Amino acid sequence: PGAAECVGPEAVHARHLASITTALARLQWKDSTAGRMLRIIASILPPLLATARARDLSNLAWAFATLGIRDFDSAMLAIAREAVVQISDFTEQNLSNTCWAFAKIGLRHDPLIKAIADETRRKLPQFSAQGLVNTLWGFATLVIKGQQCL
């Protein structure tokens, strides 16, 4: 069976892939072994994203962006599509980190930008100064000049 069909202790879930990817990013592990692991993760990730939590989506985006490897646009776009679906479950930190991640790698996904902007407006009282700065930097970096976001 495919990864999305496994159950039991051998099952692979989006949260596992998010944890592995985040660990690689925190360690700044970018050698060929890490690259192979990331390619495997990116290849099996899309069908698992429907079961991902908002935190997993945000962490995956953050990790890929932190590693600064542009070979994973298809995985990032899959993350963006699922993030739009789950945007109401995103915390201030999830919104901020996701916006920052897409801006960091220069990957613009307009439905995600709009969803983040709308959810940021709804959750503005919950934002820390740093979270708001990171989110606004993301919008500015993705060239949202002249467009109403917030």
Steps between C-alpha positions, in 0.01 A plus 500: 500500500599861453620713791156661537336157537724360775373459853671389817852571617640489144268776379656820375311816587552861402595583859791255478625656179461847651707395802778353285508799266499747790787314666703513179436874475591568863824307448556677166572155358531554126741229384416234241347266758263771619422586140401139430282496813331825401433373146337188645295709741393738223397209278278328758369817665212622276249219566569522874429873530124460534562341839761755607436743781540874444819486707641225275431704187664806649801302625549332164492833317736655756744210477519492120549879495757496780704246309481735201477222244286597200451145371182451697255744340247223424500396868470863610207555262329190640555643848354833385187336359434310823581805713227695321251226593608499865581870545243552777693248713827696466630678807674836483835321490385260226380793288818698557735208435315388187496849353869543583586161344339570164655847488843363595509271199315746276212266421175690455169317534223762482222295666733437795598866525135603505412232756789606726404868465134432582584277797762747626236773497265275702770403750686832517444547877681168559811598305828574670701792366755253353228290339342805341837628375584160348161479330521854364855434378368193320228700329742776401759253373243323285435836329153572623554872452182685412278205590281506804614225736431619848 
